[in-house]
Amino acid sequence: MINIVPVILCGGSGSRLWPLSRNGFPKQFLALAGNESLFQQTLSRATKIADDKTSKIKSYVPVIVTIEEHRFLAVEQLRELKLEANFLLEPVGKNTAPALTMAALFVEETYSSTTIMVMMPSDQTVTNEQAWLEAIRQSIHQAQAGGIVTLGVPPTHPETGYGYIQKQGPANENQAFDVVQFTEKPNQTTAKQYIDSGNYLWNSGIFIMQTSVWLEATQQFSPDILKTTQAAWQTKVIDHGGYVDFIRPNKELFLTIPSDSIDYAVIEKCPAKISIKVVPLNAGWSDLGAWDAVWSVGKKDQDHNVVKGDVLVENTTNSFIHSSGRLVGVVGLKDIVIIETADAVLVADKNNSQSVKKIVEQLATLQREEKNLHRKVHRPWGWYDSVDEGENFKVKRIQVNPQASLSLQMHHHRAEHWIVVKGTAEITNGDQVLTLTENQSTYIPIGQKHRLHNPGSTPLEIIEVQSGSYLGEDDIVRFEDTFGRS
């Protein structure tokens, strides 16, 4: 029996998929291809690897590596699937090499150094799940013999947004080829040469190896990453609570870890030094890296348009139009991308959708909040939607999950008026504890400690009206917090 652990790296911001994907709600948590999010699709596939009994594979529960900011998004989507997982939380993102190294330390400590890690990003989709599973199983059997195994996607066109793997030699019994080298994103001319040669595959970013192999390779090629990650891991803390446990490395030591990707830190240095093989993946794979890729996997109408939401089209072809709320009408266009959200609209040439990241860079330069958050912001206790705002006022619609509470907090610059519109609210307002129901309200002065709690079994909804000289989200002083933010 071969023991494996699926390792799901759940980081990244998906800036090319703005305005749907943002730092506070990145693309892996979006349902871009199907009814489940990309993260949920990845989890579902990972839990099926050992279903084929003839493969003699035993799978432990997945390990999910994500950042503190996204932990409750991941947990909620995990809960929807009724699955288990171990969560490793990074204080900040340090790219994929430290993330996988931390996962390897966990697997070695919890299981064994010979346990095979099946590392996969959380933001990919496939159209043929069975073919994906077969390629993964072949890779696992190859990894049992040692070395590192990756999955390479047979290219369908000279794509400049992917890395490439050069393979050679006949495939062995596990359908694995030797890897000659890895090449980063080429220009159009070079990409076409790769396609014409027939010796190149797209780099899927999926890697399979025994835990000890990864740790030894990291020691050889990036010892600084291994040393600093080990130091942070040795003084980790485990937060037991609720549906899952959160395992946190030492924050101060974690911040000293060099930031680098799996490819740059280790993988690209392996050929000729450490055995590395590639198994072809013919499964309709896509990393949905930009809007043209989302269009390519979407369900198209007779004019090759993919439309989602409240959309009307006329004399329009080969386009992707997504409405999050408002009616969008499109007339006389082709090869276009239109994304409508509550606070931003993107219009782009579909063939130039890789450049959306340049808009995000402009938002960062201008310090615009639309780079990071949607108008509707998800929090561990529920969500809030900033309905309206002007000089010295802001109106929010707030929903609190059953039995959930906001932190005990106060504000230096704003007062708040709360009106219950659905459910029951237990409100701490200074020294008072009030129970309010629909159409009842309370006023919270500047500087007053307060807390909102939903004691019921159904969602609580309130309207919050803020007034004051400063209404930023950073004007919050937390005294107590269920979610460890105080």
Steps between C-alpha positions, in 0.01 A plus 500: 500500500629847406420772754429849363395842626337749262660842562292790371669837474227759539674831439523760228276790408404427137554862396433423131142410594421836659240629581349165609828381653646730766746463786219459751314243287746350247418283200536161671186577702297599192273267301648580159445158339198316636300539820788443741796728559839404357616425855203267555560328166862440597399358839242270342751363247766453767272287719433260209862407429486188718151390387644255246587201720712337229748789526584401861510860615400613849428871544515696822286812540617796288735769627394853407756779513349848494548842655329622817281742307336221296462232766128542560418515129681167460340345807149600393547353152649185655198474728264523202664186356486324841870414475787499748840667465802621694560876473847652503475878527764739369507842672579646156548345159861397433437337161473127437841362601468583873134388491590155366797474737274568798257237373789252467604563861142435610472177297838373624406574861146362477550198273847416362778628278406244232139616478436640152376857467271575207539875476246692294396864467145582608406707194491251211221321317476193276224379270594129527533412868559130436798574273638733767468228765673242279793735433531576872502127586766429239708783647460362852630158395792670325577709810509183708827417319652835609558835339248771415210456258303777335201506267542664161209611280529433124479852352219590262640835386815715550397643838733768641340503846620153607833344588621207287660162575739344251473119503704228334521125454229236489246483779549231766233270644353794695471712182778723638761679289835639610506879541780687321419850624233745608449824310312803625236683296643536146422756231264411217774391258670273754169353613418407141840331464426299814165388361649405164775289661251275680737472797341757730209492746335777698603510865187419702658591835405159644786311669515157663786373717588330826522749784869424555576567132360851519681579824830366362459695175422818693806443718713464186365791295343746750641422846405845631131425434522163675690635802272797564181299439618232745567768761151646460344152506676388818319762706159466335174530689178305442166676532239239593153624434185445302495296183879478443833557671726782380875438516705820505877528465683758712408833341823691566715214371271441202550857386874427460438224242613597147208527258539274196299268278529123484627529143773758559611373841524129416333349193688682223829400664417129517566367146836316481531521880184342640277260306198686368241357266184624333171316441279645223165632619226480235204613709382835363719682753496877550631725775245766398775757516313767304152572362572344161570170680172527693320558169671196344359256761156662525173383343459695178186602314453481122714814455781363720417737784519403867253703703429492873243699693254757368641546148344581161709475181435603141734447203782404738740206459789321675453702818483450876244712686444464875244698700508480879179701541404766247362440151781511243416552132762436232455593131727452197817379668732203461789355702408714799497446877253689719492439877245691708516512881335728754794743509699444179458415131772353278488525119790332318608344172480127569828442322673752727354378829844419649545877531217539752771473767622844385168650612552335838848651515348842437247441779788415734689816403189709560433311827147421384310259721347331195830314460449309823132481592161472338218722616368186670772381739503154656602467863531193727172592667306575176523797261435868453401696190579873481174619349567875492743759630575868482671770702491396868258209454493137384214249481565125527282194474640241743422129529617297801500120487303302761681492838778727365630820657696802390788606723452713812623828358488879496567782253682828557342696214153368427163432661266225377126452480384135467155400370398132506319398181506119538563263790597569859801704618671484836684832531759606754484881516724630775377350828168392346416171329194539277291251305347656190273356232369623166440879470676573831819705520778636722758780486870449582691822580861568402740321738240258638591130527250288310440158351245337268401135555247276327353264764256344254500211254437717192711783352476841665481802271541862605544838335791698645523876453841642584564870557819679589816670381673177390329179387791273400504131592822552695317707763429187706645427843428136590488388864370143457459294186385145431719488190833597651517856359522695827 
